[in-house]
Amino acid sequence: MPTKKTDLIHYLKYVILVTGTLVVLFPLYVVFVNAFKEESEGSNPFSLPASFLNFDNFSNVMERADIPHAFMNTFVIIIVALIGNIILGTMVAYAVGRIEFKGKGLVLGAFLVATIIPTITTQVVTFSIIQSMGLYNTLYAPILLFVGADVIQIYIYLQFIRNIPYELDESAMMDGANLFRIYRTIIFPLLGPATATLIILKTINVYNELYIPFLYMPKQELVVVSTSIMRFAGNNQAQWTSICAAILIIMIPTILLYLFLQKYIFSGVVNGAVKG
């Protein structure tokens, strides 16, 4: 029979969960309700708008912040960077996880050491390299920086590769397949769940990145969603309702991406961490 102490702990768990949910959703509520308000609707940020059919703030933001252009530039960067990340990430993980070579431990150690070095300490060198290559103020600068295969994606791919039976490689070798064909026909297709996880995590990372586009693409024509909302908010600090509308527009793609594909994030990370 449950005791009063057990019931108290049970109810306390629900109170904590509800409180945590409210803390997370409350800022979204404030942004949402204020995005539909007019400037004359008072200074209370928590009250409901007079009408949820007022889309003047959204049309104003789309025009003044150049949101369509920002979305186009952002999606170009994301698509090209993802293609490069998938190709480089799967190839590096395949070479490290399947092929024995001298200095293999040194390569893995180098990737780990790179994560310890603060990014800000390498920005002068990185900026100089990008500028000397003639990529400053072009879309190629962030694409090149985002394409780099980071440790997280290599780790995810490595865990999946280690779960793929090596007997598949041996069977393909007996049939005369070389290493590239094994990678292309066996390893790469079986890394689908890991690739889906990478696409989601990398897309959100690139979409939310502000520092790299702001530093390497200051031209107005090269605006992305992060720099677009930053510039709009800086020039319209007094227009709280318009800023909320801009935030809501920028949030919609990431919210939809997470809601529809969140199962791939959890399944990809968990499955990759469990050895078969």
Protein Blocks (a to p, Z undefined) as FASTA:
>chain_A
ZZfklmmmmmmmmmmmmmmmmmmmmmmmmmmmmmmpcfknojafkbccfbfkbcklmmmm
mmmnommmmmmmmmmmmmmmmmmmmmmmmmmmmmmmmmccehklmmmmmmmmmmmpcfkl
mmmmmmmmmmmnopgoiaklmmmmmmpccfklmmmmmmmmmmpcfklmmmmmmnopafkl
mmmmmmmmmmmmmmmmmmmmmmmmmmmpmklmmmmmmbfklccfklmmmmmmmmmmmlmm
lmmmmmmmmmmmmmmmmmmmmmmmmmmmmmmmpcZZ
